[in-house]
Amino acid sequence: MGKIFVYIYNDMADYEITFTCYMLNGNIKHKITPIAYTMNNIKALSGIIYTPVMTVNEAIEYDNIEGLIIPGGKNDEQRPELTKLINKTYKKGKLTAAICAGPRFLARAGVLEDKKFTTSLSPEYFVEEKKEDPFNWDNFIKQKVIRDGNIITAPGVSFVDFTAEIMDFYKLFEDEAGKKDFGDTFK
């Protein structure tokens, strides 16, 4: 059975991806699988504790990857194994999705270099925080959700649109009207 990995980490904005996971769970044949750098519990910004099922290193070795979803959050630690998993998922043409500040992980992995994207971050954020800016801002579009090939990005407040685009990626709508009705229902 294929797995859609959800990267979880301390101080992640879990609300940005729980709706997506809820809508995918039971509607697709792939298993939603939370992964982290270690098997330790993860405390999200909401205060809820999450338990990974697999490490990122184990996920890299898994052959039947069907997607990767990354939430935003305050913790921006990116280890080489996450970069490797992002690249593996992207190169296989599988869903590679990130929301809010999560696209910074995709940018650091190099997969956004020639892709249109959106994010909650801005160039000013990196100046103010004195952090290296990984984005090619020429490709930024201020929009609720952007899908460029197998990459889907969205700002954090657009989690319904993010979910709809991921559901559309997995062909869970009969047509564009069904996708619009879904968005209208949950907004």
Secondary structure by P-SEA (a helix, b strand, c coil): cccbbbbbcccccccccaaaaaaacccccccbbbbcccccbbbccccbbbbbcccaaaaaacccccbbbbbbcccccccaaaaaaaaaaaaaccccccccccaaaaaaacccccccccccccaaaaaaacccccccccccccccccccccbbbbcccaaaaaaaaaaaaacccccaaaaaaaaaaac
